[in-house]
Amino acid sequence: MNAVNCWQFKKCGREPGGSKVIELGVCAASIEKRVNGINNGNNGGRACWAITGTLCGGKVQGTFAAKLANCMQCEFYQLVGAEEGANHESARAILAKLR
């Protein structure tokens, strides 16, 4: 069974069929298939910090480099790190799959 994904944890409603899709659009993390399974998530659901165009704090976030400092303070980012422990996929490995 897969772990909780960012859209479930944050309850943002931006996953396909979500309550905020019409207003805010589908989140890139929820449809990014190149990182499906990373950190036991669906699509980019447990690698959102490495995916451009995710929404956080009511604002669309930019590139990995621009948003990483904010993401590292995020409760969800910290949760994934704690749950995955030594198996936590590195940002470098995630970014390589996104290239």
Backbone as a printed PyTorch tensor [residue, N CA C, xyz], in Angstrom:
tensor([[[  0.8410,  -1.1920,   0.0000],
         [  0.0000,   0.0000,   0.0000],
         [  0.8790,   1.2460,   0.0000]],

        [[  0.4820,   2.2340,  -0.7610],
         [  1.2550,   3.4680,  -0.8400],
         [  1.0010,   4.3470,   0.3750]],

        [[  1.9650,   5.1660,   0.6980],
         [  1.8850,   6.0930,   1.8130],
         [  1.0440,   7.3170,   1.4240]],

        [[  0.7840,   8.1770,   2.3890],
         [  0.0060,   9.3960,   2.1580],
         [  0.7800,  10.3130,   1.2060]],

        [[  0.0820,  10.8250,   0.2020],
         [  0.6620,  11.7570,  -0.7640],
         [  0.4230,  13.1920,  -0.3170]],

        [[  1.1660,  14.1270,  -0.9040],
         [  1.0980,  15.5290,  -0.4830],
         [ -0.3130,  16.0920,  -0.5730]],

        [[ -1.0510,  15.7960,  -1.6360],
         [ -2.4050,  16.3490,  -1.7760],
         [ -3.3540,  15.8000,  -0.7190]],

        [[ -3.0990,  14.5990,  -0.2490],
         [ -3.9110,  14.0390,   0.8260],
         [ -3.5410,  14.6940,   2.1580]],

        [[ -2.2590,  14.8550,   2.3990],
         [ -1.7810,  15.4510,   3.6420],
         [ -2.1920,  16.9150,   3.7380]],

        [[ -1.9930,  17.6510,   2.6500],
         [ -2.2840,  19.0850,   2.6330],
         [ -3.7560,  19.4000,   2.3680]],

        [[ -4.4910,  18.4080,   1.8690],
         [ -5.9050,  18.5850,   1.5300],
         [ -6.1170,  19.7940,   0.5980]],

        [[ -5.2550,  19.8840,  -0.4100],
         [ -5.2790,  21.0280,  -1.3260],
         [ -6.3680,  20.9340,  -2.3800]],

        [[ -6.8370,  19.7250,  -2.6820],
         [ -7.8910,  19.5650,  -3.6730],
         [ -7.4270,  19.7090,  -5.1100]],

        [[ -6.1200,  19.6360,  -5.3450],
         [ -5.5920,  19.8230,  -6.6980],
         [ -5.2280,  18.5130,  -7.3940]],

        [[ -5.5590,  17.3740,  -6.8030],
         [ -5.3530,  16.0970,  -7.4740],
         [ -6.4490,  15.9330,  -8.5290]],

        [[ -6.2430,  15.0930,  -9.5680],
         [ -7.2890,  14.8990, -10.5680],
         [ -8.6310,  14.5670,  -9.9020]],

        [[ -9.6500,  15.3270, -10.2610],
         [-10.9770,  15.1540,  -9.6730],
         [-11.1490,  15.8680,  -8.3500]],

        [[-10.1250,  16.5760,  -7.8880],
         [-10.1700,  17.2670,  -6.6010],
         [-11.0860,  18.4870,  -6.6070]],

        [[-11.4270,  18.9350,  -5.4280],
         [-12.3900,  20.0230,  -5.2570],
         [-11.8930,  21.3900,  -5.7240]],

        [[-10.6020,  21.5790,  -5.8990],
         [-10.0600,  22.8870,  -6.2930],
         [ -9.4860,  22.9050,  -7.7160]],

        [[ -9.6700,  21.8210,  -8.4570],
         [ -9.0830,  21.7290,  -9.7880],
         [ -9.6120,  22.8180, -10.7160]],

        [[-10.9000,  23.0790, -10.6930],
         [-11.4650,  24.1010, -11.5760],
         [-10.8840,  25.4720, -11.2430]],

        [[-10.7540,  25.7520,  -9.9730],
         [-10.2600,  27.0490,  -9.5170],
         [ -8.7450,  27.1980,  -9.6800]],

        [[ -7.9720,  26.1670,  -9.3120],
         [ -6.5180,  26.2830,  -9.2480],
         [ -5.7570,  25.4010, -10.2360]],

        [[ -6.4470,  24.4750, -10.8750],
         [ -5.7970,  23.5560, -11.8000],
         [ -5.2710,  22.3140, -11.1090]],

        [[ -4.9050,  21.3180, -11.9080],
         [ -4.3520,  20.0760, -11.3840],
         [ -2.8880,  20.3250, -11.0310]],

        [[ -2.4880,  19.8650,  -9.8610],
         [ -1.1070,  20.0380,  -9.4030],
         [ -0.1720,  19.1270, -10.1980]],

        [[  0.9680,  19.6830, -10.5570],
         [  1.9690,  18.9210, -11.3040],
         [  2.4220,  17.6660, -10.5550]],

        [[  2.4940,  17.7300,  -9.2310],
         [  2.9380,  16.5630,  -8.4540],
         [  1.9640,  15.3980,  -8.5900]],

        [[  0.6890,  15.6950,  -8.7130],
         [ -0.3080,  14.6240,  -8.7560],
         [ -0.3320,  13.8720, -10.0830]],

        [[  0.2770,  14.4390, -11.1130],
         [  0.2610,  13.7900, -12.4280],
         [  1.6590,  13.4620, -12.9670]],

        [[  2.6980,  13.7500, -12.1860],
         [  4.0780,  13.5180, -12.6270],
         [  4.4430,  12.0440, -12.5020]],

        [[  4.3190,  11.3170, -13.5970],
         [  4.5050,   9.8680, -13.5980],
         [  5.9740,   9.4190, -13.5710]],

        [[  6.8920,  10.2980, -13.9340],
         [  8.3080,   9.8880, -13.9710],
         [  8.8560,   9.5550, -12.5960]],

        [[  8.2070,  10.0160, -11.5480],
         [  8.6750,   9.7170, -10.1930],
         [  7.6650,   8.8710,  -9.4170]],

        [[  6.7910,   8.2010, -10.1490],
         [  5.8140,   7.3230,  -9.5170],
         [  6.5420,   6.2700,  -8.6760]],

        [[  6.1210,   6.1110,  -7.4400],
         [  6.7160,   5.1330,  -6.5440],
         [  7.8300,   5.6780,  -5.6710]],

        [[  8.3540,   6.8460,  -6.0040],
         [  9.4120,   7.4550,  -5.1800],
         [  8.8750,   7.6650,  -3.7680]],

        [[  9.6200,   7.2770,  -2.7930],
         [  9.2410,   7.3940,  -1.3820],
         [  7.8600,   6.7850,  -1.1060]],

        [[  7.5180,   5.7620,  -1.8840],
         [  6.2540,   5.0280,  -1.7430],
         [  5.0190,   5.8620,  -2.0670]],

        [[  5.1670,   6.8580,  -2.9250],
         [  4.0390,   7.7150,  -3.2890],
         [  3.4830,   7.4210,  -4.6620]],

        [[  2.3280,   7.9950,  -4.9290],
         [  1.7180,   7.9270,  -6.2510],
         [  2.1900,   9.1350,  -7.0520]],

        [[  2.6470,   8.8700,  -8.2760],
         [  3.1880,   9.9170,  -9.1350],
         [  4.1850,  10.7440,  -8.3320]],

        [[  4.0440,  12.0580,  -8.2710],
         [  4.9810,  12.8890,  -7.5150],
         [  4.5120,  13.2260,  -6.1200]],

        [[  3.5940,  12.4440,  -5.5880],
         [  2.9640,  12.7400,  -4.3080],
         [  3.8600,  12.7060,  -3.0860]],

        [[  5.0590,  12.1110,  -3.2130],
         [  6.0040,  12.1210,  -2.0960],
         [  7.3740,  12.5850,  -2.5780]],

        [[  7.3150,  13.4460,  -3.6120],
         [  8.5130,  14.0860,  -4.1590],
         [  8.1710,  15.5020,  -4.6080]],

        [[  7.1360,  16.0820,  -4.0390],
         [  6.6040,  17.3740,  -4.4900],
         [  7.6260,  18.4970,  -4.4140]],

        [[  8.5750,  18.4090,  -3.4920],
         [  9.5830,  19.4520,  -3.3370],
         [ 10.4970,  19.5660,  -4.5500]],

        [[ 10.5560,  18.5530,  -5.3700],
         [ 11.4230,  18.5720,  -6.5430],
         [ 10.6760,  18.8940,  -7.8320]],

        [[  9.3760,  19.0970,  -7.7330],
         [  8.5340,  19.2870,  -8.9150],
         [  8.1060,  20.7430,  -9.0360]],

        [[  8.3970,  21.3220, -10.1790],
         [  8.0280,  22.7040, -10.4610],
         [  6.5120,  22.8320, -10.6010]],

        [[  5.9650,  23.9190, -10.0710],
         [  4.5560,  24.2310, -10.2610],
         [  3.6220,  23.7340,  -9.1740]],

        [[  4.1520,  23.2330,  -8.0730],
         [  3.2800,  22.8310,  -6.9730],
         [  2.7960,  24.0800,  -6.2330]],

        [[  1.7300,  23.9370,  -5.4910],
         [  1.1380,  25.0540,  -4.7640],
         [  1.4470,  24.9130,  -3.2880]],

        [[  1.9400,  25.9640,  -2.6800],
         [  2.2170,  25.9510,  -1.2530],
         [  1.9720,  27.3430,  -0.6940]],

        [[  1.2740,  27.4070,   0.4060],
         [  0.9900,  28.7020,   1.0110],
         [  0.1440,  29.5850,   0.1060]],

        [[ -0.6620,  28.9640,  -0.7340],
         [ -1.5320,  29.7190,  -1.6240],
         [ -0.8430,  30.2670,  -2.8650]],

        [[  0.4320,  29.9050,  -3.0770],
         [  1.1780,  30.4110,  -4.2210],
         [  1.7890,  29.2620,  -5.0020]],

        [[  1.7990,  29.3980,  -6.3230],
         [  2.4700,  28.4110,  -7.1520],
         [  3.9610,  28.5750,  -6.9430]],

        [[  4.6130,  27.4610,  -6.6640],
         [  6.0460,  27.4630,  -6.4050],
         [  6.8140,  27.2520,  -7.7020]],

        [[  8.0120,  27.7580,  -7.7380],
         [  8.8400,  27.6660,  -8.9330],
         [  9.6960,  26.4210,  -8.9730]],

        [[ 10.9150,  26.6100,  -9.4030],
         [ 11.8440,  25.5020,  -9.5860],
         [ 12.3000,  24.9360,  -8.2440]],

        [[ 12.9200,  23.7860,  -8.3260],
         [ 13.4570,  23.1240,  -7.1440],
         [ 14.3900,  24.0600,  -6.3750]],

        [[ 15.3030,  24.6920,  -7.0770],
         [ 16.2820,  25.5700,  -6.4210],
         [ 15.6020,  26.7370,  -5.7150]],

        [[ 14.5510,  27.2620,  -6.3130],
         [ 13.8650,  28.4190,  -5.7430],
         [ 13.0060,  28.0650,  -4.5390]],

        [[ 12.5360,  26.8440,  -4.4610],
         [ 11.5830,  26.5050,  -3.4010],
         [ 12.1160,  25.5740,  -2.3160]],

        [[ 13.2960,  25.0170,  -2.4880],
         [ 13.7830,  24.0030,  -1.5520],
         [ 13.8370,  24.4860,  -0.1090]],

        [[ 14.2900,  25.6900,   0.1360],
         [ 14.3850,  26.1840,   1.5160],
         [ 13.0230,  26.1670,   2.1910]],

        [[ 11.9760,  26.5750,   1.4770],
         [ 10.6180,  26.5340,   2.0370],
         [ 10.1650,  25.0930,   2.2420]],

        [[ 10.4560,  24.2450,   1.2890],
         [ 10.0220,  22.8540,   1.3760],
         [ 10.6620,  22.1330,   2.5620]],

        [[ 11.9060,  22.4460,   2.8440],
         [ 12.5860,  21.7750,   3.9450],
         [ 11.9460,  22.0930,   5.2990]],

        [[ 11.2020,  23.1760,   5.3800],
         [ 10.4980,  23.5470,   6.6010],
         [  9.0750,  22.9880,   6.6440]],

        [[  8.6350,  22.4020,   5.5520],
         [  7.2640,  21.8890,   5.4180],
         [  7.0630,  20.6270,   6.2700]],

        [[  5.9390,  20.5460,   6.9560],
         [  5.6160,  19.3730,   7.7800],
         [  5.5660,  18.1010,   6.9400]],

        [[  5.0640,  18.2130,   5.7160],
         [  4.9580,  17.0290,   4.8740],
         [  6.3410,  16.5330,   4.4520]],

        [[  7.2170,  17.4220,   4.0460],
         [  8.5910,  17.0650,   3.6770],
         [  9.2690,  16.3500,   4.8410]],

        [[  9.1050,  16.8860,   6.0240],
         [  9.7060,  16.2890,   7.2160],
         [  9.0850,  14.9320,   7.5320]],

        [[  7.7890,  14.7970,   7.3340],
         [  7.1010,  13.5240,   7.5510],
         [  7.6510,  12.4410,   6.6200]],

        [[  7.7770,  12.7750,   5.3410],
         [  8.2990,  11.8040,   4.3780],
         [  9.7070,  11.3690,   4.7820]],

        [[ 10.5350,  12.3110,   5.1680],
         [ 11.8910,  11.9740,   5.6040],
         [ 11.8920,  11.0470,   6.8000]],

        [[ 11.0200,  11.3330,   7.7600],
         [ 10.9460,  10.4920,   8.9570],
         [ 10.4070,   9.1010,   8.6290]],

        [[  9.3850,   9.0330,   7.7830],
         [  8.7980,   7.7400,   7.4390],
         [  9.7270,   6.8770,   6.5960]],

        [[ 10.4300,   7.4920,   5.6760],
         [ 11.2830,   6.7330,   4.7590],
         [ 12.6540,   6.4330,   5.3530]],

        [[ 13.1170,   7.2530,   6.2780],
         [ 14.4140,   7.0240,   6.9150],
         [ 15.5250,   6.8490,   5.9040]],

        [[ 16.2930,   5.7860,   6.0440],
         [ 17.4300,   5.5340,   5.1650],
         [ 17.0070,   5.2860,   3.7210]],

        [[ 15.7460,   4.9450,   3.5040],
         [ 15.2500,   4.6890,   2.1540],
         [ 14.7520,   5.9500,   1.4520]],

        [[ 14.8250,   7.0910,   2.1270],
         [ 14.3660,   8.3650,   1.5590],
         [ 15.1430,   8.6690,   0.2890]],

        [[ 14.4380,   8.8170,  -0.8040],
         [ 15.0790,   9.0960,  -2.0960],
         [ 15.6490,  10.5050,  -2.0820]],

        [[ 16.8810,  10.6560,  -2.4770],
         [ 17.5330,  11.9650,  -2.4520],
         [ 16.9560,  12.8840,  -3.5210]],

        [[ 17.0580,  14.1660,  -3.2790],
         [ 16.6040,  15.1550,  -4.2540],
         [ 17.3520,  14.9730,  -5.5660]],

        [[ 18.6230,  14.6550,  -5.4870],
         [ 19.4350,  14.4540,  -6.6950],
         [ 18.8640,  13.3140,  -7.5400]],

        [[ 18.4940,  12.2160,  -6.8980],
         [ 17.9330,  11.0750,  -7.6240],
         [ 16.5720,  11.4170,  -8.2220]],

        [[ 15.7740,  12.1700,  -7.4760],
         [ 14.4560,  12.5820,  -7.9800],
         [ 14.6300,  13.4780,  -9.1950]],

        [[ 15.4990,  14.4750,  -9.0860],
         [ 15.7370,  15.4000, -10.2010],
         [ 16.2600,  14.6840, -11.4250]],

        [[ 17.0890,  13.6620, -11.2320],
         [ 17.6060,  12.8940, -12.3700],
         [ 16.4650,  12.2110, -13.1120]],

        [[ 15.4760,  11.7430, -12.4080],
         [ 14.3390,  11.0930, -13.0510],
         [ 13.4320,  12.0920, -13.7660]],

        [[ 13.4710,  13.3460, -13.3250],
         [ 12.6500,  14.3810, -13.9350],
         [ 13.2950,  14.9990, -15.1750]],

        [[ 14.5550,  14.7010, -15.4270],
         [ 15.2540,  15.2670, -16.5990],
         [ 14.9140,  14.5130, -17.8470]]])
